[in-house]
Amino acid sequence: MMVRLNQDPHVVREPREKVLEVAIGREVRAFRKRQGITVAELSNLTNLSIGMLSKIENGNTSPSLTTLQTLANALSVPLTSFFRQYEEHREAVHTKAGDGLKIDREGTRAGHQYNLLGHIGNNSSGVMVEPYLIELNTEADTFETFQHDGIETIYMLEGAVDYRHGNEVYPLRPGDTLFFDADAPHGPERLVSLPAKYLSIISYPQNRD
């Protein structure tokens, strides 16, 4: 089945100077919308044309410091706040083979090892991602099912597991993928061939108030 996705995973960002313009534009738009000000109203407050404001917000022009100071005064924010996103630290986590953080997860059994491969806290995407390498090495009589927020993706690496999601059971073999709503009860139903190993990647909104 062919599915059309909106995001291109191979997209190349603009040159660095263009990234600065885009970052400033996003901040200007965010502050304007947060205060409930329309582009026309901001134009009246700053004596900048609607066209110029549109170009600034879309990152299509490089505003002068004088223009930025005018915008900062109109929006009652520090001038430096427009550069916040550009200067924000972008984090990456490199985990060497065998160095994942071992996790005791509620519902697991002896011989079932969960390794957290990396974790980034608050980030600009608004999404939290928890990647696990799960190894099942011994039989167990029963399995507790998991149930939590977010979307989970399982990619089977070795061995064989019959995996439950809700009322369905899926046979997972090396190379198989299972992608599902993690709010439904899920977990290994039967260990068919051991040792079994798979990646489990859980993603959920950053703020879950």
C-alpha positions in Angstrom: 0.0 0.0 0.0 1.4 3.4 -1.0 1.1 6.1 1.6 1.9 9.8 0.9 3.7 11.5 3.7 4.2 15.2 4.2 7.7 15.2 5.6 10.7 14.5 3.4 13.3 12.6 5.5 16.1 13.7 3.0 15.3 17.4 3.0 18.4 19.6 3.1 18.2 22.7 5.3 19.0 26.1 3.9 22.5 27.6 4.3 23.3 28.7 7.8 22.5 32.4 7.2 19.1 31.4 5.9 18.5 29.3 9.1 19.1 32.4 11.1 16.4 34.3 9.1 14.0 31.5 9.5 14.6 31.2 13.2 14.0 35.0 13.7 10.9 34.8 11.6 9.4 32.0 13.6 10.1 33.8 16.9 8.5 37.0 15.6 5.4 35.1 14.5 5.2 33.2 17.8 5.4 36.3 19.9 2.8 38.1 17.7 0.3 35.2 17.9 0.9 34.7 21.6 -0.2 38.2 22.1 -3.2 37.9 19.8 -1.9 40.6 17.4 -2.6 40.4 13.7 0.0 41.2 11.0 -2.0 44.4 10.2 -2.0 45.5 13.8 1.7 44.9 14.1 2.2 46.9 10.9 0.4 49.8 12.5 2.5 49.5 15.7 5.8 49.4 13.9 5.2 51.4 10.6 6.5 48.3 8.8 4.5 47.2 5.8 2.4 44.1 5.9 4.5 42.7 3.0 7.8 43.3 4.9 6.4 41.7 8.1 5.3 38.7 6.0 8.8 38.4 4.6 10.3 38.6 8.0 8.0 36.0 9.5 8.6 33.6 6.6 12.4 34.0 6.8 12.6 35.5 3.3 14.5 38.6 4.3 17.3 39.6 6.7 15.9 42.3 9.0 18.3 45.0 10.2 18.9 45.4 13.9 16.9 48.6 13.8 13.9 46.7 12.4 14.3 44.0 15.0 14.5 46.5 17.8 11.3 48.1 16.5 9.6 44.7 16.5 10.9 43.9 20.0 9.5 47.2 21.4 6.2 46.6 19.7 5.9 43.1 21.1 7.4 44.0 24.5 10.1 41.4 24.4 13.9 41.6 24.6 15.7 41.9 21.3 17.7 38.7 22.1 14.5 36.6 22.3 14.4 36.6 18.5 17.6 34.6 18.4 16.6 32.0 21.0 15.8 29.2 18.6 18.9 29.8 16.5 21.2 29.6 19.5 19.3 26.7 21.2 21.6 23.7 21.8 20.8 20.6 19.7 21.5 17.4 21.5 22.6 14.1 20.2 23.2 10.9 22.1 25.8 8.3 20.9 25.5 4.9 22.6 28.3 2.4 22.0 27.5 -1.2 21.4 26.7 -2.8 24.8 26.6 0.5 26.7 22.8 1.0 26.8 21.3 1.8 30.2 19.7 -1.3 31.7 16.1 -0.6 32.7 13.9 -2.5 35.2 10.5 -2.1 33.6 7.4 -3.0 35.4 6.0 -6.3 34.1 9.3 -7.8 33.0 10.6 -11.1 34.1 14.1 -12.5 34.8 16.0 -13.1 31.6 14.2 -10.2 29.9 16.7 -7.3 29.5 15.6 -3.8 28.5 18.4 -1.4 27.4 17.6 2.2 26.9 19.7 3.3 23.9 19.5 7.0 24.4 17.3 9.8 25.7 16.9 13.5 25.0 14.8 15.6 27.3 13.0 18.8 26.3 13.6 19.5 22.7 12.4 21.7 19.8 10.3 18.9 18.2 7.9 18.6 21.1 8.2 14.8 20.9 9.8 12.5 23.4 11.4 9.3 22.0 12.6 6.3 24.1 14.5 3.7 22.0 15.0 0.3 23.7 16.9 -2.8 22.7 15.0 -5.7 24.3 16.5 -9.1 24.7 14.4 -12.1 25.8 16.7 -15.0 26.9 14.6 -17.4 29.0 11.1 -18.7 29.0 8.5 -17.3 31.3 5.1 -18.7 32.2 3.2 -15.4 31.9 3.7 -11.9 30.6 2.3 -8.7 31.9 0.9 -6.5 29.2 2.1 -2.9 28.9 -0.2 0.1 28.4 1.1 3.7 28.1 0.8 6.9 26.1 2.2 7.3 22.6 3.1 5.3 19.5 5.4 2.3 19.6 7.4 0.7 16.8 8.9 -2.7 17.2 11.5 -4.1 14.7 12.4 -7.7 15.2 16.2 -8.5 15.0 16.5 -12.1 15.9 14.5 -15.0 17.3 10.7 -15.3 17.1 7.9 -13.8 19.3 4.2 -13.8 19.1 3.3 -10.3 20.2 -0.1 -9.2 21.5 -1.7 -5.8 20.7 -5.2 -5.5 22.0 -7.2 -8.5 20.8 -4.7 -9.4 18.1 -1.5 -11.5 18.2 1.1 -10.9 15.6 4.0 -13.4 14.7 7.2 -11.4 14.7 10.2 -12.8 12.9 13.6 -11.1 12.0 12.9 -8.1 9.7 9.3 -7.8 10.8 7.9 -4.4 12.0 4.9 -3.7 14.3 3.7 -0.1 14.6 0.9 0.5 17.0 -1.0 2.8 19.4 0.6 2.0 22.8 -2.5 2.9 24.7 -3.9 -0.6 24.0 -2.6 -3.5 26.1 0.5 -5.0 24.4 3.4 -7.3 25.1 5.0 -10.6 24.1 2.4 -13.3 24.2 4.6 -16.3 23.4 8.3 -16.8 23.0 8.7 -19.0 19.9 12.4 -19.0 19.4 15.1 -17.8 21.9 17.1 -15.8 22.3 14.8 -13.1 20.9 15.9 -9.5 20.3 14.0 -6.5 19.0 14.1 -2.7 18.9 11.2 -0.9 20.7 10.9 2.8 19.9 8.3 4.7 21.9 7.3 8.3 21.0 4.9 10.6 22.8 4.1 14.3 23.2 6.7 16.2 25.3 4.1 17.8 27.5 1.4 15.5 28.8 -0.4 17.7 31.3 
